[in-house]
Amino acid sequence: MFKKAAEAINAKHSLDTTKGTVYIATNDKFNTQMAVLQTKTQLVFVQSNVVLDDYFWVKYINNLKFSS
């Protein structure tokens, strides 16, 4: 399911984080991005209204808190 979600948002880039792999899709037309990652119990989508660098994405994802 996770791989299908990454394909569905047209993710072309992946990053390793402490939460696992996050897949990033960039919309060049609108200069936005979407990320998808999977926890043990959740599929998480994050939308950005700007293009972010890899360092920011990793830092942001690593600081997310998930309920169990």
N, CA, C and O atoms as a GROMACS GRO file, in nm:
protein
  272
    1MET      N    1   0.082  -0.120   0.000
    1MET     CA    2   0.000   0.000   0.000
    1MET      C    3   0.086   0.126   0.000
    1MET      O    4   0.053   0.223  -0.068
    2PHE      N    5   0.195   0.125   0.075
    2PHE     CA    6   0.282   0.241   0.084
    2PHE      C    7   0.344   0.276  -0.051
    2PHE      O    8   0.346   0.393  -0.090
    3LYS      N    9   0.393   0.177  -0.121
    3LYS     CA   10   0.452   0.201  -0.253
    3LYS      C   11   0.347   0.255  -0.350
    3LYS      O   12   0.378   0.341  -0.432
    4LYS      N   13   0.225   0.206  -0.340
    4LYS     CA   14   0.118   0.255  -0.427
    4LYS      C   15   0.086   0.400  -0.397
    4LYS      O   16   0.057   0.478  -0.488
    5ALA      N   17   0.091   0.439  -0.269
    5ALA     CA   18   0.066   0.578  -0.231
    5ALA      C   19   0.176   0.668  -0.288
    5ALA      O   20   0.147   0.777  -0.338
    6ALA      N   21   0.300   0.623  -0.281
    6ALA     CA   22   0.412   0.700  -0.336
    6ALA      C   23   0.397   0.715  -0.488
    6ALA      O   24   0.422   0.822  -0.542
    7GLU      N   25   0.356   0.609  -0.554
    7GLU     CA   26   0.334   0.616  -0.698
    7GLU      C   27   0.216   0.706  -0.731
    7GLU      O   28   0.219   0.780  -0.830
    8ALA      N   29   0.111   0.702  -0.648
    8ALA     CA   30  -0.009   0.782  -0.673
    8ALA      C   31   0.018   0.932  -0.668
    8ALA      O   32  -0.046   1.009  -0.739
    9ILE      N   33   0.113   0.974  -0.584
    9ILE     CA   34   0.145   1.117  -0.579
    9ILE      C   35   0.259   1.152  -0.674
    9ILE      O   36   0.305   1.266  -0.678
   10ASN      N   37   0.304   1.052  -0.751
   10ASN     CA   38   0.411   1.070  -0.849
   10ASN      C   39   0.544   1.106  -0.783
   10ASN      O   40   0.619   1.190  -0.833
   11ALA      N   41   0.572   1.042  -0.671
   11ALA     CA   42   0.697   1.066  -0.599
   11ALA      C   43   0.816   1.014  -0.679
   11ALA      O   44   0.816   0.900  -0.726
   12LYS      N   45   0.915   1.098  -0.694
   12LYS     CA   46   1.035   1.061  -0.770
   12LYS      C   47   1.161   1.064  -0.684
   12LYS      O   48   1.270   1.033  -0.732
   13HIS      N   49   1.146   1.100  -0.558
   13HIS     CA   50   1.261   1.124  -0.471
   13HIS      C   51   1.233   1.063  -0.334
   13HIS      O   52   1.121   1.076  -0.284
   14SER      N   53   1.329   0.997  -0.275
   14SER     CA   54   1.310   0.941  -0.141
   14SER      C   55   1.422   0.986  -0.049
   14SER      O   56   1.534   1.013  -0.092
   15LEU      N   57   1.388   0.994   0.080
   15LEU     CA   58   1.484   1.034   0.182
   15LEU      C   59   1.473   0.937   0.299
   15LEU      O   60   1.364   0.889   0.330
   16ASP      N   61   1.585   0.909   0.363
   16ASP     CA   62   1.585   0.827   0.483
   16ASP      C   63   1.572   0.916   0.605
   16ASP      O   64   1.645   1.015   0.617
   17THR      N   65   1.481   0.883   0.696
   17THR     CA   66   1.461   0.957   0.819
   17THR      C   67   1.458   0.860   0.935
   17THR      O   68   1.461   0.738   0.915
   18THR      N   69   1.452   0.912   1.056
   18THR     CA   70   1.441   0.825   1.173
   18THR      C   71   1.305   0.758   1.179
   18THR      O   72   1.288   0.660   1.252
   19LYS      N   73   1.209   0.809   1.105
   19LYS     CA   74   1.074   0.751   1.099
   19LYS      C   75   1.060   0.650   0.986
   19LYS      O   76   0.957   0.585   0.974
   20GLY      N   77   1.164   0.636   0.905
   20GLY     CA   78   1.159   0.548   0.789
   20GLY      C   79   1.178   0.628   0.661
   20GLY      O   80   1.218   0.745   0.665
   21THR      N   81   1.151   0.566   0.550
   21THR     CA   82   1.167   0.632   0.421
   21THR      C   83   1.048   0.722   0.394
   21THR      O   84   0.933   0.683   0.414
   22VAL      N   85   1.077   0.842   0.347
   22VAL     CA   86   0.973   0.935   0.305
   22VAL      C   87   0.991   0.957   0.155
   22VAL      O   88   1.103   0.973   0.107
   23TYR      N   89   0.881   0.957   0.083
   23TYR     CA   90   0.884   0.979  -0.062
   23TYR      C   91   0.830   1.118  -0.091
   23TYR      O   92   0.728   1.159  -0.036
   24ILE      N   93   0.900   1.190  -0.177
   24ILE     CA   94   0.869   1.330  -0.208
   24ILE      C   95   0.829   1.343  -0.354
   24ILE      O   96   0.896   1.292  -0.444
   25ALA      N   97   0.718   1.414  -0.376
   25ALA     CA   98   0.674   1.448  -0.512
   25ALA      C   99   0.678   1.600  -0.525
   25ALA      O  100   0.633   1.672  -0.436
   26THR      N  101   0.732   1.647  -0.635
   26THR     CA  102   0.739   1.791  -0.660
   26THR      C  103   0.652   1.826  -0.779
   26THR      O  104   0.660   1.762  -0.885
   27ASN      N  105   0.568   1.927  -0.762
   27ASN     CA  106   0.486   1.979  -0.870
   27ASN      C  107   0.554   2.104  -0.922
   27ASN      O  108   0.543   2.212  -0.863
   28ASP      N  109   0.625   2.090  -1.034
   28ASP     CA  110   0.701   2.202  -1.090
   28ASP      C  111   0.611   2.315  -1.138
   28ASP      O  112   0.652   2.432  -1.136
   29LYS      N  113   0.492   2.282  -1.182
   29LYS     CA  114   0.400   2.384  -1.232
   29LYS      C  115   0.358   2.481  -1.120
   29LYS      O  116   0.352   2.602  -1.141
   30PHE      N  117   0.329   2.426  -1.002
   30PHE     CA  118   0.282   2.508  -0.891
   30PHE      C  119   0.388   2.533  -0.784
   30PHE      O  120   0.362   2.602  -0.685
   31ASN      N  121   0.508   2.476  -0.804
   31ASN     CA  122   0.619   2.494  -0.711
   31ASN      C  123   0.582   2.447  -0.569
   31ASN      O  124   0.609   2.515  -0.471
   32THR      N  125   0.518   2.330  -0.562
   32THR     CA  126   0.477   2.271  -0.434
   32THR      C  127   0.532   2.130  -0.422
   32THR      O  128   0.584   2.074  -0.519
   33GLN      N  129   0.520   2.073  -0.304
   33GLN     CA  130   0.564   1.935  -0.282
   33GLN      C  131   0.465   1.862  -0.193
   33GLN      O  132   0.389   1.923  -0.118
   34MET      N  133   0.468   1.730  -0.203
   34MET     CA  134   0.392   1.643  -0.115
   34MET      C  135   0.484   1.529  -0.074
   34MET      O  136   0.563   1.478  -0.154
   35ALA      N  137   0.472   1.491   0.052
   35ALA     CA  138   0.552   1.380   0.104
   35ALA      C  139   0.458   1.274   0.157
   35ALA      O  140   0.348   1.304   0.203
   36VAL      N  141   0.501   1.149   0.151
   36VAL     CA  142   0.425   1.039   0.208
   36VAL      C  143   0.522   0.948   0.283
   36VAL      O  144   0.631   0.917   0.235
   37LEU      N  145   0.478   0.905   0.401
   37LEU     CA  146   0.556   0.809   0.477
   37LEU      C  147   0.460   0.717   0.551
   37LEU      O  148   0.342   0.748   0.568
   38GLN      N  149   0.512   0.604   0.594
   38GLN     CA  150   0.430   0.506   0.663
   38GLN      C  151   0.488   0.480   0.801
   38GLN      O  152   0.607   0.454   0.816
   39THR      N  153   0.401   0.487   0.903
   39THR     CA  154   0.439   0.444   1.037
   39THR      C  155   0.386   0.303   1.055
   39THR      O  156   0.336   0.243   0.960
   40LYS      N  157   0.395   0.251   1.176
   40LYS     CA  158   0.344   0.116   1.200
   40LYS      C  159   0.193   0.108   1.176
   40LYS      O  160   0.143   0.004   1.134
   41THR      N  161   0.121   0.218   1.204
   41THR     CA  162  -0.024   0.213   1.198
   41THR      C  163  -0.087   0.319   1.109
   41THR      O  164  -0.209   0.322   1.093
   42GLN      N  165  -0.006   0.407   1.051
   42GLN     CA  166  -0.062   0.519   0.976
   42GLN      C  167   0.011   0.541   0.844
   42GLN      O  168   0.130   0.514   0.830
   43LEU      N  169  -0.064   0.591   0.748
   43LEU     CA  170  -0.008   0.639   0.623
   43LEU      C  171  -0.020   0.791   0.630
   43LEU      O  172  -0.131   0.843   0.642
   44VAL      N  173   0.092   0.862   0.624
   44VAL     CA  174   0.094   1.006   0.650
   44VAL      C  175   0.130   1.082   0.522
   44VAL      O  176   0.229   1.050   0.456
   45PHE      N  177   0.048   1.182   0.489
   45PHE     CA  178   0.074   1.271   0.376
   45PHE      C  179   0.100   1.411   0.431
   45PHE      O  180   0.029   1.457   0.521
   46VAL      N  181   0.201   1.477   0.378
   46VAL     CA  182   0.234   1.614   0.418
   46VAL      C  183   0.242   1.698   0.291
   46VAL      O  184   0.311   1.660   0.196
   47GLN      N  185   0.172   1.810   0.289
   47GLN     CA  186   0.171   1.901   0.174
   47GLN      C  187   0.249   2.027   0.208
   47GLN      O  188   0.232   2.082   0.317
   48SER      N  189   0.332   2.072   0.118
   48SER     CA  190   0.406   2.197   0.133
   48SER      C  191   0.368   2.290   0.020
   48SER      O  192   0.357   2.248  -0.095
   49ASN      N  193   0.349   2.418   0.051
   49ASN     CA  194   0.312   2.514  -0.054
   49ASN      C  195   0.435   2.577  -0.118
   49ASN      O  196   0.422   2.670  -0.198
   50VAL      N  197   0.553   2.527  -0.083
   50VAL     CA  198   0.679   2.568  -0.146
   50VAL      C  199   0.767   2.444  -0.163
   50VAL      O  200   0.739   2.340  -0.103
   51VAL      N  201   0.870   2.455  -0.244
   51VAL     CA  202   0.966   2.346  -0.259
   51VAL      C  203   1.069   2.358  -0.146
   51VAL      O  204   1.132   2.462  -0.129
   52LEU      N  205   1.084   2.250  -0.071
   52LEU     CA  206   1.175   2.248   0.043
   52LEU      C  207   1.298   2.166   0.011
   52LEU      O  208   1.294   2.074  -0.072
   53ASP      N  209   1.410   2.198   0.076
   53ASP     CA  210   1.530   2.119   0.052
   53ASP      C  211   1.524   1.991   0.137
   53ASP      O  212   1.446   1.979   0.231
   54ASP      N  213   1.610   1.897   0.101
   54ASP     CA  214   1.610   1.766   0.167
   54ASP      C  215   1.635   1.779   0.317
   54ASP      O  216   1.572   1.708   0.395
   55TYR      N  217   1.725   1.867   0.358
   55TYR     CA  218   1.757   1.886   0.499
   55TYR      C  219   1.631   1.922   0.577
   55TYR      O  220   1.607   1.866   0.684
   56PHE      N  221   1.551   2.014   0.526
   56PHE     CA  222   1.430   2.055   0.595
   56PHE      C  223   1.331   1.940   0.606
   56PHE      O  224   1.273   1.916   0.712
   57TRP      N  225   1.310   1.867   0.495
   57TRP     CA  226   1.217   1.754   0.498
   57TRP      C  227   1.258   1.653   0.604
   57TRP      O  228   1.174   1.609   0.683
   58VAL      N  229   1.385   1.616   0.608
   58VAL     CA  230   1.433   1.516   0.704
   58VAL      C  231   1.413   1.569   0.846
   58VAL      O  232   1.365   1.496   0.933
   59LYS      N  233   1.450   1.692   0.870
   59LYS     CA  234   1.435   1.751   1.004
   59LYS      C  235   1.288   1.755   1.045
   59LYS      O  236   1.254   1.720   1.158
   60TYR      N  237   1.201   1.796   0.954
   60TYR     CA  238   1.058   1.803   0.984
   60TYR      C  239   1.000   1.666   1.015
   60TYR      O  240   0.930   1.649   1.115
   61ILE      N  241   1.027   1.569   0.930
   61ILE     CA  242   0.973   1.434   0.949
   61ILE      C  243   1.028   1.372   1.078
   61ILE      O  244   0.953   1.309   1.153
   62ASN      N  245   1.156   1.390   1.104
   62ASN     CA  246   1.215   1.334   1.226
   62ASN      C  247   1.151   1.390   1.352
   62ASN      O  248   1.150   1.324   1.456
   63ASN      N  249   1.097   1.512   1.346
   63ASN     CA  250   1.037   1.576   1.463
   63ASN      C  251   0.887   1.552   1.477
   63ASN      O  252   0.826   1.598   1.574
   64LEU      N  253   0.827   1.482   1.382
   64LEU     CA  254   0.684   1.451   1.394
   64LEU      C  255   0.660   1.355   1.510
   64LEU      O  256   0.739   1.265   1.536
   65LYS      N  257   0.549   1.376   1.579
   65LYS     CA  258   0.508   1.286   1.688
   65LYS      C  259   0.382   1.214   1.644
   65LYS      O  260   0.286   1.276   1.598
   66PHE      N  261   0.383   1.084   1.658
   66PHE     CA  262   0.268   1.002   1.617
   66PHE      C  263   0.208   0.934   1.738
   66PHE      O  264   0.279   0.889   1.828
   67SER      N  265   0.077   0.927   1.740
   67SER     CA  266   0.010   0.851   1.846
   67SER      C  267   0.013   0.703   1.810
   67SER      O  268   0.019   0.668   1.692
   68SER      N  269   0.010   0.620   1.908
   68SER     CA  270   0.015   0.476   1.880
   68SER      C  271  -0.119   0.411   1.890
   68SER      O  272  -0.131   0.290   1.869
   0.00000   0.00000   0.00000
